[in-house]
């Protein structure tokens, strides 16, 4: 396992948010965390990245205890992309270059610059390269944030709603790019998502969360209408469209 989460719990003051959450993640695997608002999805990602410290449990990254790793060591192993990129008087190129910080010693090298160029081309961001972040739309900022995470060259990507600000075309492009990078480079990724159907198209496995706990963890073939109804509180049907499962609400 590239990542092993063992019975982690977390509280905000006295309010429980996560309760004994456990799962594993293998190389070349894309895992989607699904569930309604307020069930702990973002908190879980922040625990996995060391931003928040679990009140109980353990997180192992390639057999290393995350809670004993230094922040720069964590940054070489995991990259986190939040829900909304930050603007500012910084060009997209420079913002993406900041993702190389865990690997830079004394100065920025030609290799660092070449890696930034390669990611910019891979994501089709050439037209944004020299534009300031405060001149960009929410979707453009999100794509720059994902590029910055990828140039960090982590073993694990943590993405909190990576397509939330994007239109349909850009959603598909970003998810396809993440899928390609995970599969082709021996990486792994954990994404929180609200769009169940995008998760079913691009993920290998899904975890449904409810009330701070894992309600179900399954490969795509194991998802049932009853499972979705219990988590989201609405009846659905699951149909196949061109070989992909699609969740369709069917009324109350």
N, C-alpha and C positions, 0 to 999 in steps of 0.2 A: 504494500500500500504506500502511495506517495503521501497520503494524509489519513490519519486515523483520529477520529473524535470520540472520546470515551466519557460518556455520562456527564457532559458539562451542564452546569446550571448558572444562572445569572439573575441578580436582583438589582433593580433601581431603588435604592433606599430599602424599604421593607417590601416592595412590590415584586413578586416573582415574574420574570419575563421568559426565562428558559428553564426547563425542568428535565434534567437527565437526558440530554440529546446525544445520540451516538450514531455515527455512520463512518464509512470508509470511502476513499477515493483512489482510483488507480490511474496510472499514466495513460494518456490518450483518451481520457474519459471526460465527458461534459455532463455535469450534474445540475439540474434545475431544482431550486427550492420554491415551492408554490404554497399559496395560502392567502387568505384575506388580510386586510390591513390590521396591524396590531398584534400579530401572532408571534413576533420575534425574529422575523427573517433578517432584517438589517442588523439587529443586535447580534445575531449569530455570526454574520460575516465579520463584524467588528471584533468579536472574540477570536475568530480564526486569524485575524491579522494582528492581534496584540494591541489594538486600539483600546479595547475593553478587556479587563481581566476577569475570567470566570470565577464565581464564588465557590465552585466545586468542579471536579473532573480534570481531565488532561487532554491536551492536543499534541499529537505527535506528527512532525513533518519529516518524512524519510527517517524515522526512528529517532529523531531529535525532539526533545521536549521544548515546545514553543515558548512556554513560560520561563524557560531558563536561557533563551536566546537573546542576544543583544539586538537592538532595533535595526542596525545595519545588516545583521545576519538575516533577520526576518525579511528585510527589504530585498535581499538577494534571492530569497526563496519564494516569497509571495508578493503579488502586486494587487492593490485594492483600487477599484474605481467606484466612486460614490455615485449618488443619483444625479447630481448636477455639477457640471464643471464650473470652475471659478474664472471670472473675467479678470481684466487688468491690462496695464500697458506693457504687455509682453507679447512677442510674436509667437505664433504657433510653433515655429521651429525651435525657439528657445524654450518654450514650455515643454515640448516633447524631449528636448535634450536634458531637461532636469530629471527625466526618468533614468538617465545613465548615472546619476549621482552615486548609487551604491557601488559602482564599478570604477569610478574616477578616483585616481590617487592624487597626483600633484596638479594635473592640468587635463583639459579636454584633448583627447587624442584624435587623430584622423579616423581611427576605427570607430570611435564614438559618433563622429559626424556622419560617417558612412552608414552606420546602423540607423541613425535618425532618418537619413535620406531614404533608406530601403523601406522603412515602416511607412513613411509619408507616401511613397509610391504605391505600396501594397494596399493602403486604405484610400487611395485616390484623393489625397489632401494637398496636391501640389498647388492648387489655386489658393489655399489658405496659408501656405507656408510662411509668408512674410506679413500676414495680416495680424493686427493686434487682437487679443482675446476679447477686449471690450467692444469690438466691432462685429462680433459673431453672434449668430442665433444660438438658442439652447441646444439644438441638434448638432451644430458645428462644434460647439464646446465639448459636447459629449464625445464626439469622434476624436477630438484632440486628446481628451482624457484617456480614452482607450489606447490611442497610439502611444501616449506616455507610459502607460502600464506595459505595453508589449515591448517597448524598447528597453525596459528594465530587465528583460530576459529572465523572468521568474520561472520557477518550476510549476507554480500554481497561480492561476488568475482568480481573483474574487471580484465579481461584478454585481453591483446592486442596481437592479433595473436598468441594464445597459441600453435598452432601446426606448426608454420612457419618453424621450424628447424628439424622437425621430419619426419621419413619415414612413409609409409602408415600404417604399423602395429602399430607403436607408436602413430600416429595420432588417430587412432581408440581407442586405449587403454586409452589415456589421455582424449579424449572427453567422452568416456563411463564412466570413473571414475568421471569426473566433473558432468555428468548427474546424476550418482548415488548419489553423495554427496549432490547435490542440492535438489534432490527429497526426499532423506531419512533423511535429517537433518534440514529441515525447512529453508534452505538458499535460496539465489537467486544469479544469475550470469549474468553479461553483458560481452559478448565477441565481439571484433572486428574480422572480418574474411575476407579473400579474397576467400576462398573455399566455394562457394555457396552451393555445394552439401553436404558438411559436415554439414553446418549450417541447411540445410533442414532435415538432418537425426537426428540431436541431439537437435535442439532448439525448443522451444514452439512457439516463435514469432520472427519475423524479422523486422528490420527497415532498409530501403534503404535510404542512404544519397546521396545528390547531391548538389554541390555548397554550402556546409555549412548548408544546411537545410534538414529537413526530407521530402523526396519525397513521401514515403509511409511507413505505419506501418500496419502490417497485421499478422494474423495467417497463418500457412503454406498453408492452403487450399485457401487462398485469393491471393496467388502469381500468376501472369499472365506473359506470354511471353512478352506482351507489357510493363509491368512494368520493367522487366529486360532489355529490349532493350532501354528504355528511360534512364535508369541509366548508363548502360555500353556501349551503342552505338553500339551494335551488335544484329542481330536477333537470337532468340533462340526458341527452342521448349521445353516443359516441359512434360516428359514422366514418367510413373510409373514403377519402377523396384522393384519387390518383396515388394510392398506396400509403397515404398519410392519415393517421387518426385525427378526427376533428370533433371537438366537443361542441354540442349545439344545445342551448337552453330550449326546453320544451314547455315552458309555462309553469304556473304554480299548481 
